[in-house]
Amino acid sequence: MPPTDRTDQLRQIPLQHLLPDLLRQFNKPTLLGKHGIEVSKIMMDSIAEAVANREALPDIVAEINEAMSQIVQESMDDLKSRFEMSFAESLSKTDISDIGTWETTAEFLEIANHKNNAELRISAGTSLMVFLGDVRHADTLFTVIKHDNGLDDVDALIAKRALAHYTQIPLDSIDSDEWQKGVRQRLELS
C-alpha cells in the first residue's frame, strides 16, 4: 500500500516535536506522577533535543524509563487479568462486543476505552522507552508492527521510528522481514 500524506508526515516529523508529544501523554498524575515524576515542558524539549542529536540524556530519563517500564507491565497485566488476553491477543481482537460483561452501551464503551487505553500505554510507552535508550520491552513493538498489517497506523509508525532511531537502521530501508530481521539483530532479540 503506498504511503499516505499522514504516513509521510509521521515518518518525517522531527523528534524534537514527536518526543515531547509522547512524553505529554504520560506526564499525568495517574501515570508518571504516580511514580513521583513530573516533567516540565523545558525538560521535555531538552530530552527530545538530546535524543535527536544522540547526546547524553538528562539524569531524569533513567527515572522515566523505570516508571514507563512499570506502566507498560501494569497495562500488560491489566489486559491479562481483566480480559484474559496477552497484548498480542488484545491487538488482534478488534470485535470487542464479546469481551467482558456488559449490558448497556455505557458499560460497553467503558470496556472498549479501558482495553484501548491499555494497548496505547503499552505501544506508546514502549516506543518512548526505546527512543530514550531502554529496549527491555522492545519486542512488543514488533507485535504492534505485525498487527498493523501494513496500514501504517500511528502506533506502528511510531514503533518503527523508535526502533529505527535506536538501531540506526533508516526508515527508508523498511522492507518488511529484512528490516525487522536487521533491527532484531541489532537489538539482540532474535
N, C-alpha and C positions, 0 to 999 in steps of 0.2 A: 504494500500500500504506500503510495507516495506521501511524503511528509506534508502536513498542513502548515499554514502560516503560524498557527499556535505552536505546533511542534518545533518549527524553526526558531520561533521566539524563545521558547523554553530551552532549547539547546544552546542558544547564544546569549541569553541574559547573563550579564556579568555576575560573578559570585558575590561581588560587593552588594548586589541587590537581592540575590536569591537567599544567601545565608541569613541575613537579618530577618527575612520573611519566615524562614524555618524556625529561627530562634524565637521569634514573636509568638508562634503557635504554642510554644511550650513555656513561655515566660508568664505563667499564670500562677496564682496562689495554689491551685489544685494540682499543678504539675511540678515545675521546678521549685516553686515556692514551698511546696510540701517538703522539699529536701533542703530548705533554708537557702535557696539560691534565687536571687533577683538580678537580672542583667539589664543594665541601663542601655539606652539607645546608643550612647557613645561607645560602650563596651561591645555591643553587637557589631557596630561598624568597625571597631578595632579588630575584633575576631575575624570578621569577613575579609578585611584588608590583609591580615596576616595569612589566612588560608589562601586567598587568591595569589598572593606573592610568595607563597611557600616559605614564610618566615616563621620564627619561633612563636608559638601560641601563648597568649597570656595564661598565667597560672590557673585562673578560674576554669579553663577548659577541662582540666582533669576532673574538677568537681562536677561540671556539666555532664561530662561523659559518664561518670559514675551514676548520677541521678537519672540520666537518659537510659542507661542500661537497666536500672530498676523499673523505670516507667515502661520500657519495652517488655521486660519479663512479666511485670504485673498485667499488662494487656494480653500477653500470650496466655498467662494463667487464667485470666478472666474469660477469654474465649473458651478455654478448656472446661472451666468449672460451670460457667453459665450456659454454654451452648453445646458442650461436649464435642468441640471441634478444635483441631490444630489451626494455626494461621493459614496454612495452605488450604485446608478444607473450608475454612471460612471464606477465603477469597473465591473459591470455586463454587460456593453456594450462593448463587445470585437470586434464586427464588426463595425468599425468606418467609414466605407465608406459612410454612410448616415448621418454622423454628420457634421454640419457646411456646409457652402457654399464653394465649391472648384471646380476648373476646371482643374487645372494642377496637375501633380504629386508633384511638389514642394509645392503647396498650401495644398495638402492632407497631405504631410509629416509634414508641419508646424503645422497643426491642430492636427495630431496624437502626435507630440512631445509636444505640449502645454498641451494636455489632460494628457499624461503620466507624464509629469513633475509635474503637479498639484497633481496627485494621489500620486506620490513619496514624494512630500513635505508634504502631509498630513500624509501618513503612516510613513515615516522615522522620520518626525518631531514630531509626537505624540509619537512614540516609544522612541525617545531621551528624550522627556519631562518626560515620565513615568520612565525611568532609572534615571532621575535627580529628581525624587520625586514629580512630578506635574502630577496629574491624571485628570485634568479638561476636557481633550479631550479623555480620555482612552476608552470611549465607541466606538470610531472609530476603535480601534484596533480589536474589536470583528467583525466589518464589514470586515476588512482585512482578518481575520481568516476565516470567513464564506465564503467569495468569493474565498478563496484558494482551496476549495473543496478537502482538504486532500492531495494536491500535495506538500505541504511544500516548497513553493517558498521562496525566500529570505525575502521579505517583511513580510510574515506571520510568518516565523520563528523568525525574529527579534521582531515582535509584541509579540509572545509567550514568548520569552526570557525576554522582558521588563516587561510583566505582571507577569511572574513567579518570576522575581527578586524582583519586588515591593511587591508582596503579600507573597513572600517566600513559594510559593507552587511549588515544584520542577517540572522541565520539564519532568522527567521520570514518573510523575504521570498524564501526559496529557492523558486523556481518554475522549475525545470529550465533551459531555454535562456535565459530572460530574466535570471535571477540570474547564470548563468555569463557571459553577454554583458556585464552590468554590471561584474562582477568583472574580466573580461579588459580592459575599457576602463580601469578604474582601475589595473590592473597594466601597461597599455600593452603587452599581449602579443598583441592582436588585429591 
